[in-house]
Amino acid sequence: MLCLAACSPPSTEIASNRDSNYSREPKRLAVVENVRDPLVLQSKSFQDAFQQKIKNCGIVGGYVVRPVEEFDAARPPHDDVRQDIDAKTNDFVRSFNPDTVLTITEAGFRRKAEMANGHVAFSSYEKIEYNLALTDTQTRKVVWKSHIVLNPGVGTEDVPGTQLATDIVARLTKDGIFRSCPAGR
């Protein structure tokens, strides 16, 4: 895709809050992705980039994607499909045996549709929001929270998973959660 003046790079806005009493550093991090659409978090680029970045910090990572339907909250808790998904997620976390769990939940998104001849010709993401929570498995307390607004940029065909992974790891490093990360990565 050729972009001239109309293109803009992806950007993220991250607000975070760290528990000041948390002093451990994650060594085994399970990532649970709660997403409705195959946005950035289900993309291979996000998982590959995040895996490599935390590996550079001396952290072993494992991933599970928990698909969330738009009407998931309206389903009764005894729904067989939902219980099966939740059981698989819990089984993964138990078998991976992490010291921390990072939950990434899609909080919403806005799409821009371009019309041509009365039909949607192109639909791109203008904004995607995520809520993140890092839980220490020993104390079962949330030790870090974040709200991320991802602006994928104009003229980009894919949602920038690599950029999001980079920004999340940078913020966890800046907030003192990841202390063994190489400088500038």
C-alpha positions in Angstrom: 0.0 0.0 0.0 1.4 3.4 -1.0 1.0 6.1 1.6 1.9 9.7 1.2 0.6 12.5 3.4 -2.5 10.6 4.5 -0.6 7.9 6.4 0.1 8.0 10.1 2.1 5.5 12.3 0.4 3.5 15.0 0.5 4.9 18.5 -0.5 3.8 22.0 -1.7 5.6 25.0 -1.0 3.7 28.2 -2.2 4.5 31.7 -1.0 2.1 34.5 -1.0 1.6 38.2 1.4 -0.6 40.1 1.0 -2.0 43.6 3.9 -0.2 45.5 4.2 -3.3 47.8 5.0 -5.7 44.9 8.7 -6.5 44.8 8.9 -9.8 42.9 9.8 -10.0 39.3 7.9 -12.4 37.0 9.9 -15.4 35.7 6.9 -17.5 34.4 4.2 -15.4 32.8 0.9 -16.8 31.6 -0.9 -14.5 29.2 -4.7 -14.9 29.0 -6.2 -13.0 26.1 -9.9 -12.2 26.3 -10.9 -11.0 22.9 -14.0 -10.7 20.8 -12.5 -10.2 17.4 -9.2 -11.4 16.0 -7.7 -8.1 16.8 -4.1 -7.5 17.7 -4.0 -10.0 20.5 -4.9 -13.0 18.4 -2.5 -12.0 15.8 0.7 -14.0 15.4 2.7 -10.8 15.2 1.6 -9.8 18.8 2.3 -13.2 20.3 5.7 -13.6 18.5 6.9 -10.1 19.4 5.7 -10.3 23.1 7.3 -13.8 23.5 10.6 -12.6 22.1 10.6 -9.4 24.2 9.8 -11.2 27.5 12.4 -13.9 26.7 15.0 -11.1 26.4 14.0 -10.1 29.9 14.5 -13.7 31.2 10.8 -14.5 31.4 9.2 -17.7 30.1 5.8 -16.9 28.6 2.8 -19.1 27.8 -0.4 -18.0 26.0 -4.1 -18.9 25.8 -6.8 -17.1 23.9 -10.2 -17.0 25.5 -12.7 -16.1 22.8 -15.4 -13.8 24.2 -18.7 -13.4 22.3 -20.4 -10.0 22.3 -23.3 -11.6 24.2 -21.0 -13.5 26.5 -21.9 -11.4 29.6 -25.6 -12.1 28.9 -25.1 -15.9 28.9 -26.1 -17.8 32.0 -23.1 -19.0 34.0 -24.1 -22.7 33.5 -23.8 -22.4 29.7 -21.9 -25.5 28.5 -19.8 -23.6 25.9 -18.7 -20.9 28.3 -17.8 -23.5 30.9 -15.8 -25.4 28.4 -13.8 -22.3 27.4 -13.3 -21.3 31.1 -12.2 -24.9 31.9 -9.6 -24.9 29.1 -8.3 -21.6 30.2 -8.0 -22.7 33.8 -6.4 -26.0 32.8 -3.8 -24.1 30.7 -2.9 -21.8 33.6 -2.6 -24.7 36.1 -0.5 -26.8 33.8 1.8 -23.8 32.8 2.4 -23.1 36.6 3.1 -19.4 36.2 4.2 -17.0 39.0 2.1 -14.3 37.4 -0.8 -14.1 35.0 -1.3 -11.2 32.6 -4.9 -10.9 31.6 -5.5 -8.8 28.4 -9.1 -8.0 27.8 -10.5 -6.2 24.8 -12.5 -3.2 26.2 -13.9 -1.9 22.9 -13.0 -0.7 19.5 -14.1 1.7 16.8 -14.0 1.0 13.1 -14.1 3.4 10.2 -16.0 2.2 7.1 -15.3 3.6 3.7 -18.2 3.4 1.3 -18.0 2.8 -2.5 -21.0 2.3 -4.7 -23.2 2.0 -1.7 -21.2 -0.9 -0.2 -18.5 -1.1 2.5 -15.3 -1.2 0.5 -12.8 -0.9 3.3 -13.1 -1.0 7.1 -10.2 -0.2 9.3 -9.7 0.1 13.1 -9.5 3.7 14.3 -9.1 2.9 18.0 -8.9 -0.3 20.1 -9.0 -0.4 23.9 -7.6 -3.0 26.2 -7.6 -3.5 30.0 -4.6 -5.4 31.4 -4.2 -6.9 34.9 -1.1 -8.7 36.2 -1.9 -11.0 39.1 0.7 -12.6 41.4 -0.3 -16.3 41.7 1.3 -16.7 45.1 -0.7 -13.9 46.8 -3.6 -13.9 44.2 -3.5 -10.1 44.1 -3.6 -7.8 41.2 -0.2 -6.1 41.3 -0.4 -4.0 38.1 -3.3 -2.6 36.0 -3.3 -0.8 32.7 -5.7 0.7 30.2 -4.4 0.9 26.7 -5.8 2.9 23.8 -4.2 1.7 20.5 -4.5 3.9 17.5 -3.5 1.6 14.6 -2.6 4.5 12.3 -4.0 5.5 9.0 -3.1 3.5 5.9 -2.0 0.4 7.7 -3.6 -2.8 6.6 -2.9 -4.8 9.7 -3.4 -3.9 13.4 0.2 -3.4 14.7 0.7 -6.3 17.0 4.5 -5.8 17.2 4.1 -2.2 18.3 1.6 -3.1 21.0 3.9 -5.9 22.3 6.8 -3.4 22.4 4.8 -0.8 24.3 3.4 -3.2 26.9 6.8 -4.6 27.7 8.2 -1.1 27.8 5.5 0.0 30.3 6.0 -3.0 32.5 9.7 -2.2 32.5 9.2 1.5 33.2 6.8 0.6 36.1 9.4 -1.6 37.7 7.6 -5.0 37.1 10.1 -6.2 34.5 13.5 -5.3 36.0 15.8 -7.7 34.0 15.0 -6.3 30.5 17.9 -5.0 28.4 17.9 -1.2 28.0 16.2 0.1 25.0 14.2 -3.0 24.2 
